Structure formats: structure tokens, C-alpha cells
Amino acid sequence: MQRNALPFVVPADSTWEVVTTGTREKPVSSLALGQSLNDAMLAIERANAPKFDGILTSKIDFNKTDELPRTKLV
């Protein structure tokens, strides 16, 4: 998304639709959803460096099933 629409950049492969469902070539299963979210947060941080450095990835891990059970994540 363009900087003029939002005060930050969201890469095309980090939009909600792509993160949650994937693409035809690379669909996202419920088992891969946590990693897909982690990858999107990292991509958003990198696209908005240095102002986003560490704010989306330093404390959140969507793969920690003991803190966020898969059923709740999905």
C-alpha cells in the first residue's frame, strides 16, 4: 500500500487477505497461519525501518501455541 494512503507501508504480500488465505501458488493452512502472521509482521517492520524496528516482532510470536492455542488463532 502506498505511503500516501497510510502513514506506513504494508507490503502487498502482508495484507490480511494474503496472510490469512495465501495465494493460489502458496495457500496458507491453519497450521501455517502463525508463521504467516510472523512473516507479515517482519515484512511490515522492514518496509518501515527504522521507525518500526522491533515493535511488531519483539514480543509477539504467533507460533507459541502454549500462549495462543491454534484454535483461538484460527
C-alpha positions as CSV (number, residue, x, y, z in Angstrom):
1,M,0.0,0.0,0.0
2,Q,1.2,3.5,-0.8
3,R,2.6,5.8,1.9
4,N,0.0,8.5,0.8
5,A,-2.9,6.2,1.9
6,L,-1.4,5.2,5.3
7,P,1.3,6.7,7.5
8,F,3.2,3.4,7.0
9,V,3.8,0.8,4.3
10,V,2.1,-2.6,4.1
11,P,3.8,-4.8,1.5
12,A,1.5,-6.5,-0.9
13,D,2.3,-9.9,0.5
14,S,1.5,-8.7,4.0
15,T,-2.1,-7.7,3.5
16,W,-4.7,-9.5,5.7
17,E,-6.1,-11.5,2.7
18,V,-2.8,-12.8,1.6
19,V,-1.6,-13.5,5.2
20,T,-4.7,-15.5,6.1
21,T,-5.5,-17.3,2.9
22,G,-2.3,-17.1,0.9
23,T,-2.2,-17.2,-2.9
24,R,-3.1,-19.8,-5.5
25,E,0.6,-20.8,-5.7
26,K,1.1,-20.7,-1.9
27,P,-2.0,-21.2,0.1
28,V,-1.9,-20.8,3.9
29,S,-3.3,-23.6,6.0
30,S,-4.5,-23.2,9.6
31,L,-1.2,-24.9,10.7
32,A,0.9,-22.3,8.8
33,L,-1.2,-19.3,9.9
34,G,1.1,-18.4,12.9
35,Q,4.2,-18.4,10.7
36,S,2.3,-16.4,8.0
37,L,1.5,-13.7,10.6
38,N,5.0,-13.7,11.9
39,D,6.4,-13.2,8.4
40,A,4.0,-10.4,7.7
41,M,4.9,-8.5,10.9
42,L,8.6,-8.8,10.0
43,A,7.9,-7.6,6.4
44,I,6.0,-4.6,7.7
45,E,8.8,-3.8,10.1
46,R,11.4,-4.0,7.4
47,A,9.3,-1.9,5.0
48,N,9.0,0.8,7.6
49,A,12.5,0.8,9.1
50,P,13.8,2.4,11.2
51,K,10.6,3.7,12.8
52,F,9.0,0.2,13.2
53,D,12.2,-1.6,14.3
54,G,11.2,-4.3,16.8
55,I,7.7,-3.1,17.6
56,L,5.8,-5.9,15.8
57,T,8.2,-8.8,16.3
58,S,10.0,-8.3,19.6
59,K,7.3,-9.6,21.9
60,I,4.7,-11.4,19.7
61,D,5.1,-14.9,18.3
62,F,2.0,-16.3,16.7
63,N,3.5,-19.8,16.8
64,K,3.6,-20.0,20.6
65,T,0.7,-22.4,21.0
66,D,1.1,-22.6,24.7
67,E,0.2,-18.8,24.9
68,L,-2.1,-18.7,21.9
69,P,-3.8,-22.0,21.2
70,R,-4.2,-22.8,17.5
71,T,-8.0,-22.9,17.7
72,K,-8.1,-19.3,19.0
73,L,-5.6,-18.1,16.4
74,V,-7.6,-19.6,13.6
